[in-house]
């Protein structure tokens, strides 16, 4: 089927972020998503909290890279949690959006005792 025949389909970053967020919170060991430096600046200086806190989408030539910033539970195997997030997010996004996910980069920003 030729997409140009019927028009263009645009999937906004917010949709990608919503799918990714749902998958990340299903993974045992993740306590929360946290913002990076730009989100911290936005909240502290501008008084605005980002809706996309903790996830950033970078697009390039029809592909995307996802940056995830998380806090994990104390005592979890961090590499295992990160690997699971990478696999699940990539699978769900490619399956539901058709966008090729080149990488899911995990940034562990902290560990919380619960």
C-alpha positions as CSV (number, residue, x, y, z in Angstrom):
1,X,0.0,0.0,0.0
2,X,1.4,3.4,-1.0
3,X,1.1,5.9,2.0
4,X,1.4,8.9,-0.3
5,X,-1.8,7.9,-2.0
6,X,-3.8,8.5,1.1
7,X,-1.8,11.1,3.0
8,X,0.7,11.4,5.7
9,X,0.5,9.8,9.2
10,X,2.3,11.7,12.0
11,X,2.8,10.1,15.4
12,X,3.6,12.8,17.9
13,X,6.3,12.4,20.5
14,X,3.7,12.5,23.3
15,X,2.2,9.3,22.0
16,X,5.6,7.6,21.9
17,X,6.2,8.8,25.5
18,X,2.8,7.5,26.7
19,X,3.5,4.0,25.3
20,X,7.0,4.0,26.8
21,X,5.8,5.2,30.2
22,X,3.2,2.5,30.4
23,X,5.8,-0.2,29.7
24,X,8.4,1.2,32.0
25,X,6.0,1.2,35.0
26,X,5.2,-2.4,34.4
27,X,8.8,-3.4,35.1
28,X,9.5,-4.4,38.7
29,X,12.3,-2.4,40.2
30,X,11.4,1.0,38.7
31,X,10.1,3.5,41.2
32,X,9.7,6.5,39.0
33,X,10.8,8.5,36.0
34,X,12.8,11.7,36.6
35,X,13.7,14.6,34.4
36,X,17.1,15.4,33.1
37,X,18.9,18.8,33.3
38,X,16.6,20.6,30.8
39,X,13.5,19.5,32.7
40,X,15.0,20.5,36.0
41,X,15.8,24.0,34.5
42,X,12.2,24.2,33.2
43,X,10.7,23.4,36.6
44,X,13.1,25.4,38.8
45,X,13.6,28.6,36.6
46,X,10.4,28.8,34.5
47,X,8.1,27.2,37.1
48,X,6.8,24.6,34.6
49,X,6.8,20.9,35.0
50,X,7.4,18.9,31.9
51,X,4.6,16.5,30.8
52,X,7.3,14.3,29.3
53,X,9.3,13.9,32.5
54,X,11.9,11.3,32.3
55,X,11.6,10.3,28.6
56,X,13.0,12.1,25.6
57,X,12.4,11.2,21.9
58,X,15.1,12.0,19.3
59,X,14.1,11.4,15.7
60,X,16.4,11.0,12.7
61,X,15.3,9.8,9.2
62,X,12.2,7.9,10.2
63,X,13.9,6.3,13.2
64,X,14.0,7.2,16.8
65,X,16.2,7.0,19.9
66,X,14.6,7.1,23.3
67,X,16.3,8.4,26.4
68,X,14.9,7.2,29.7
69,X,15.8,8.7,33.1
70,X,14.7,6.5,36.1
71,X,15.1,5.9,39.8
72,X,15.2,2.2,40.8
73,X,14.4,0.3,44.0
74,X,17.4,-0.4,46.3
75,X,18.6,-4.0,45.9
76,X,17.5,-4.6,42.3
77,X,19.8,-5.8,39.6
78,X,20.2,-2.5,37.7
79,X,21.6,-4.0,34.5
80,X,18.7,-6.5,34.4
81,X,16.1,-3.8,34.9
82,X,17.7,-1.6,32.2
83,X,17.9,-4.5,29.8
84,X,14.2,-5.3,30.4
85,X,13.2,-1.7,29.8
86,X,15.2,-1.5,26.6
87,X,13.6,-4.7,25.2
88,X,10.0,-3.9,26.2
89,X,10.0,-0.3,25.1
90,X,11.6,-1.1,21.8
91,X,9.2,-4.0,21.1
92,X,6.0,-2.0,22.1
93,X,6.9,1.1,20.2
94,X,7.9,-0.6,17.0
95,X,4.8,-2.8,17.2
96,X,2.3,0.0,18.0
97,X,3.8,2.9,16.0
98,X,5.7,1.3,13.2
99,X,8.7,3.6,14.0
100,X,12.1,1.9,14.0
101,X,13.7,2.3,17.4
102,X,17.4,2.5,17.0
103,X,18.2,2.6,20.8
104,X,16.7,2.9,24.2
105,X,19.2,4.7,26.4
106,X,18.7,4.1,30.2
107,X,20.0,6.7,32.7
108,X,19.7,5.5,36.3
109,X,19.5,8.8,38.2
110,X,19.1,7.3,41.7
111,X,18.3,4.4,44.0
112,X,15.5,4.6,46.6
113,X,15.0,2.5,49.7
114,X,11.4,1.6,50.3
